[in-house]
Each structure stands twice: as structure tokens, then as C-alpha cells.
């Protein structure tokens, strides 16, 4: 998450920050009005690159960790493979899909990226 956010922050023109300082803006105002809005695309990219794959992870925690560590991917996998409860596993998967879609929609709306779509 840090890499794409760092790239987004490097793309901010230093003259915009300098102009805000010259006009008397404080550090919080500079962050709120300049830095944060210009870094939102990087935050969105970080969200997509980290959060979405994290939801489906079930192999790595099982291999690296122990059986007491559960993520949503583990629960879905166990419902299909161990418990044979395909209905509950499917319900969890659909809820996860809907939650992911809603969260991505919120991020797109807040970041103003709907203009690009």
C-alpha cells in the first residue's frame, strides 16, 4: 500500500504547497485541501491492490500459520471442502463479493474517479 501512495505523493507539485504557504495556509489546511485530495488516486490503487487479494487468501495463512488462524477465505474453503456445506460457503462468498463491490464503489465515489469510468 505504501508504494502506490508514495508515488501519488511524489506527483504533487511542490509549487502548490509553496503557494498555499504563501497565502497563509497552515499545515492542516495544506494537508486537507491539497495533499489529501491529490493523493486519493494512490489510496484507491493501494486499496485495490491490497484489500481485494486479501479477501481470497486461504492457502498462505494455512501453510504459514496454524489451523487456529482464520480469514474469510479459510472459512469459505472449510465450508466447501471440510464441512460440505456448499450453501453456507456460497452465501459467505456472495456476501464477501457484495461487500467488496460496495467498498470499491464508495472509494470510487469519494475519490472522484467516476469521471474516468
Rosetta constraint file for C-alpha pairs under 8 A:
AtomPair CA 1 CA 5 HARMONIC 6.47 0.50
AtomPair CA 1 CA 43 HARMONIC 7.67 0.50
AtomPair CA 1 CA 45 HARMONIC 8.00 0.50
AtomPair CA 1 CA 46 HARMONIC 4.45 0.50
AtomPair CA 1 CA 47 HARMONIC 7.07 0.50
AtomPair CA 1 CA 49 HARMONIC 7.36 0.50
AtomPair CA 1 CA 50 HARMONIC 6.48 0.50
AtomPair CA 2 CA 6 HARMONIC 5.92 0.50
AtomPair CA 2 CA 46 HARMONIC 7.34 0.50
AtomPair CA 3 CA 7 HARMONIC 6.26 0.50
AtomPair CA 3 CA 46 HARMONIC 7.96 0.50
AtomPair CA 4 CA 8 HARMONIC 6.22 0.50
AtomPair CA 4 CA 42 HARMONIC 5.29 0.50
AtomPair CA 4 CA 43 HARMONIC 7.30 0.50
AtomPair CA 4 CA 45 HARMONIC 6.58 0.50
AtomPair CA 4 CA 46 HARMONIC 5.89 0.50
AtomPair CA 5 CA 9 HARMONIC 6.22 0.50
AtomPair CA 5 CA 39 HARMONIC 6.78 0.50
AtomPair CA 5 CA 42 HARMONIC 4.57 0.50
AtomPair CA 5 CA 43 HARMONIC 5.68 0.50
AtomPair CA 5 CA 45 HARMONIC 7.93 0.50
AtomPair CA 5 CA 46 HARMONIC 6.71 0.50
AtomPair CA 6 CA 10 HARMONIC 6.16 0.50
AtomPair CA 6 CA 42 HARMONIC 7.74 0.50
AtomPair CA 7 CA 11 HARMONIC 6.41 0.50
AtomPair CA 7 CA 42 HARMONIC 7.23 0.50
AtomPair CA 8 CA 12 HARMONIC 7.07 0.50
AtomPair CA 8 CA 38 HARMONIC 7.45 0.50
AtomPair CA 8 CA 39 HARMONIC 5.31 0.50
AtomPair CA 8 CA 41 HARMONIC 7.15 0.50
AtomPair CA 8 CA 42 HARMONIC 5.01 0.50
AtomPair CA 9 CA 35 HARMONIC 7.41 0.50
AtomPair CA 9 CA 38 HARMONIC 7.61 0.50
AtomPair CA 9 CA 39 HARMONIC 5.84 0.50
AtomPair CA 9 CA 42 HARMONIC 7.92 0.50
AtomPair CA 12 CA 16 HARMONIC 7.82 0.50
AtomPair CA 12 CA 35 HARMONIC 7.29 0.50
AtomPair CA 12 CA 38 HARMONIC 6.81 0.50
AtomPair CA 12 CA 39 HARMONIC 7.97 0.50
AtomPair CA 13 CA 17 HARMONIC 7.31 0.50
AtomPair CA 14 CA 18 HARMONIC 6.22 0.50
AtomPair CA 15 CA 19 HARMONIC 5.92 0.50
AtomPair CA 16 CA 20 HARMONIC 6.26 0.50
AtomPair CA 16 CA 34 HARMONIC 7.60 0.50
AtomPair CA 17 CA 21 HARMONIC 6.30 0.50
AtomPair CA 17 CA 30 HARMONIC 6.73 0.50
AtomPair CA 17 CA 34 HARMONIC 7.22 0.50
AtomPair CA 18 CA 22 HARMONIC 6.19 0.50
AtomPair CA 19 CA 23 HARMONIC 6.23 0.50
AtomPair CA 20 CA 24 HARMONIC 6.45 0.50
AtomPair CA 20 CA 25 HARMONIC 5.40 0.50
AtomPair CA 20 CA 30 HARMONIC 6.59 0.50
AtomPair CA 21 CA 25 HARMONIC 5.18 0.50
AtomPair CA 21 CA 26 HARMONIC 6.95 0.50
AtomPair CA 21 CA 30 HARMONIC 7.78 0.50
AtomPair CA 25 CA 29 HARMONIC 5.82 0.50
AtomPair CA 25 CA 30 HARMONIC 6.20 0.50
AtomPair CA 26 CA 30 HARMONIC 6.15 0.50
AtomPair CA 27 CA 31 HARMONIC 6.21 0.50
AtomPair CA 28 CA 32 HARMONIC 6.00 0.50
AtomPair CA 29 CA 33 HARMONIC 5.75 0.50
AtomPair CA 29 CA 34 HARMONIC 7.87 0.50
AtomPair CA 30 CA 34 HARMONIC 5.40 0.50
AtomPair CA 30 CA 35 HARMONIC 6.52 0.50
AtomPair CA 31 CA 35 HARMONIC 4.70 0.50
AtomPair CA 31 CA 36 HARMONIC 5.70 0.50
AtomPair CA 32 CA 36 HARMONIC 5.63 0.50
AtomPair CA 32 CA 37 HARMONIC 7.31 0.50
AtomPair CA 33 CA 37 HARMONIC 6.61 0.50
AtomPair CA 34 CA 38 HARMONIC 6.24 0.50
AtomPair CA 35 CA 39 HARMONIC 6.12 0.50
AtomPair CA 36 CA 40 HARMONIC 6.35 0.50
AtomPair CA 37 CA 111 HARMONIC 7.66 0.50
AtomPair CA 39 CA 43 HARMONIC 6.40 0.50
AtomPair CA 40 CA 44 HARMONIC 6.11 0.50
AtomPair CA 40 CA 111 HARMONIC 5.57 0.50
AtomPair CA 41 CA 45 HARMONIC 6.23 0.50
AtomPair CA 41 CA 111 HARMONIC 6.58 0.50
AtomPair CA 41 CA 113 HARMONIC 7.69 0.50
AtomPair CA 42 CA 46 HARMONIC 6.13 0.50
AtomPair CA 43 CA 47 HARMONIC 6.08 0.50
AtomPair CA 44 CA 48 HARMONIC 6.26 0.50
AtomPair CA 44 CA 107 HARMONIC 6.50 0.50
AtomPair CA 44 CA 108 HARMONIC 7.52 0.50
AtomPair CA 44 CA 111 HARMONIC 7.45 0.50
AtomPair CA 45 CA 49 HARMONIC 6.04 0.50
AtomPair CA 46 CA 50 HARMONIC 5.97 0.50
AtomPair CA 46 CA 51 HARMONIC 7.97 0.50
AtomPair CA 47 CA 51 HARMONIC 5.39 0.50
AtomPair CA 47 CA 52 HARMONIC 7.51 0.50
AtomPair CA 48 CA 52 HARMONIC 5.63 0.50
AtomPair CA 48 CA 104 HARMONIC 7.78 0.50
AtomPair CA 49 CA 53 HARMONIC 6.94 0.50
AtomPair CA 50 CA 54 HARMONIC 6.23 0.50
AtomPair CA 51 CA 55 HARMONIC 6.56 0.50
AtomPair CA 52 CA 56 HARMONIC 7.35 0.50
AtomPair CA 52 CA 100 HARMONIC 7.29 0.50
AtomPair CA 53 CA 57 HARMONIC 6.60 0.50
AtomPair CA 55 CA 71 HARMONIC 7.75 0.50
AtomPair CA 55 CA 72 HARMONIC 6.42 0.50
AtomPair CA 55 CA 73 HARMONIC 6.23 0.50
AtomPair CA 55 CA 96 HARMONIC 7.82 0.50
AtomPair CA 56 CA 72 HARMONIC 7.22 0.50
AtomPair CA 56 CA 73 HARMONIC 4.88 0.50
AtomPair CA 57 CA 61 HARMONIC 7.38 0.50
AtomPair CA 57 CA 71 HARMONIC 7.43 0.50
AtomPair CA 57 CA 72 HARMONIC 7.82 0.50
AtomPair CA 57 CA 73 HARMONIC 5.28 0.50
AtomPair CA 57 CA 74 HARMONIC 7.37 0.50
AtomPair CA 58 CA 62 HARMONIC 6.40 0.50
AtomPair CA 58 CA 71 HARMONIC 6.87 0.50
AtomPair CA 58 CA 72 HARMONIC 7.65 0.50
AtomPair CA 58 CA 73 HARMONIC 4.62 0.50
AtomPair CA 58 CA 74 HARMONIC 4.66 0.50
AtomPair CA 58 CA 77 HARMONIC 7.19 0.50
AtomPair CA 59 CA 63 HARMONIC 6.14 0.50
AtomPair CA 59 CA 74 HARMONIC 7.76 0.50
AtomPair CA 60 CA 64 HARMONIC 5.85 0.50
AtomPair CA 60 CA 65 HARMONIC 7.76 0.50
AtomPair CA 61 CA 65 HARMONIC 5.04 0.50
AtomPair CA 61 CA 66 HARMONIC 7.35 0.50
AtomPair CA 61 CA 69 HARMONIC 7.03 0.50
AtomPair CA 61 CA 70 HARMONIC 7.67 0.50
AtomPair CA 61 CA 71 HARMONIC 7.87 0.50
AtomPair CA 62 CA 66 HARMONIC 6.02 0.50
AtomPair CA 62 CA 67 HARMONIC 6.32 0.50
AtomPair CA 62 CA 69 HARMONIC 7.65 0.50
AtomPair CA 62 CA 74 HARMONIC 7.79 0.50
AtomPair CA 65 CA 69 HARMONIC 6.61 0.50
AtomPair CA 70 CA 74 HARMONIC 5.65 0.50
AtomPair CA 70 CA 75 HARMONIC 6.69 0.50
AtomPair CA 71 CA 75 HARMONIC 6.50 0.50
AtomPair CA 72 CA 76 HARMONIC 6.25 0.50
AtomPair CA 73 CA 77 HARMONIC 6.04 0.50
AtomPair CA 74 CA 78 HARMONIC 6.02 0.50
AtomPair CA 75 CA 79 HARMONIC 6.17 0.50
AtomPair CA 75 CA 89 HARMONIC 7.64 0.50
AtomPair CA 76 CA 80 HARMONIC 6.39 0.50
AtomPair CA 76 CA 89 HARMONIC 4.88 0.50
AtomPair CA 76 CA 90 HARMONIC 7.62 0.50
AtomPair CA 76 CA 92 HARMONIC 6.65 0.50
AtomPair CA 76 CA 93 HARMONIC 6.81 0.50
AtomPair CA 77 CA 81 HARMONIC 5.93 0.50
AtomPair CA 77 CA 82 HARMONIC 7.76 0.50
AtomPair CA 77 CA 89 HARMONIC 7.44 0.50
AtomPair CA 78 CA 82 HARMONIC 4.96 0.50
AtomPair CA 78 CA 83 HARMONIC 6.19 0.50
AtomPair CA 79 CA 83 HARMONIC 4.94 0.50
AtomPair CA 79 CA 84 HARMONIC 5.82 0.50
AtomPair CA 79 CA 85 HARMONIC 5.16 0.50
AtomPair CA 79 CA 86 HARMONIC 6.37 0.50
AtomPair CA 79 CA 88 HARMONIC 6.81 0.50
AtomPair CA 79 CA 89 HARMONIC 5.04 0.50
AtomPair CA 80 CA 84 HARMONIC 5.02 0.50
AtomPair CA 80 CA 85 HARMONIC 5.75 0.50
AtomPair CA 80 CA 86 HARMONIC 5.22 0.50
AtomPair CA 80 CA 89 HARMONIC 5.93 0.50
AtomPair CA 85 CA 89 HARMONIC 6.31 0.50
AtomPair CA 86 CA 90 HARMONIC 5.91 0.50
AtomPair CA 87 CA 91 HARMONIC 6.13 0.50
AtomPair CA 88 CA 92 HARMONIC 6.20 0.50
AtomPair CA 89 CA 93 HARMONIC 6.19 0.50
AtomPair CA 90 CA 94 HARMONIC 6.09 0.50
AtomPair CA 91 CA 95 HARMONIC 6.12 0.50
AtomPair CA 92 CA 96 HARMONIC 6.05 0.50
AtomPair CA 93 CA 97 HARMONIC 6.12 0.50
AtomPair CA 94 CA 98 HARMONIC 6.12 0.50
AtomPair CA 95 CA 99 HARMONIC 6.03 0.50
AtomPair CA 96 CA 100 HARMONIC 6.06 0.50
AtomPair CA 97 CA 101 HARMONIC 6.13 0.50
AtomPair CA 98 CA 102 HARMONIC 6.11 0.50
AtomPair CA 99 CA 103 HARMONIC 6.10 0.50
AtomPair CA 100 CA 104 HARMONIC 6.10 0.50
AtomPair CA 101 CA 105 HARMONIC 6.07 0.50
AtomPair CA 102 CA 106 HARMONIC 6.18 0.50
AtomPair CA 103 CA 107 HARMONIC 6.22 0.50
AtomPair CA 104 CA 108 HARMONIC 6.09 0.50
AtomPair CA 105 CA 109 HARMONIC 6.09 0.50
AtomPair CA 106 CA 110 HARMONIC 6.01 0.50
AtomPair CA 107 CA 111 HARMONIC 5.90 0.50
AtomPair CA 108 CA 112 HARMONIC 6.03 0.50
AtomPair CA 108 CA 113 HARMONIC 5.14 0.50
AtomPair CA 108 CA 114 HARMONIC 5.96 0.50
AtomPair CA 109 CA 113 HARMONIC 6.56 0.50
AtomPair CA 109 CA 114 HARMONIC 6.22 0.50
AtomPair CA 113 CA 117 HARMONIC 6.97 0.50
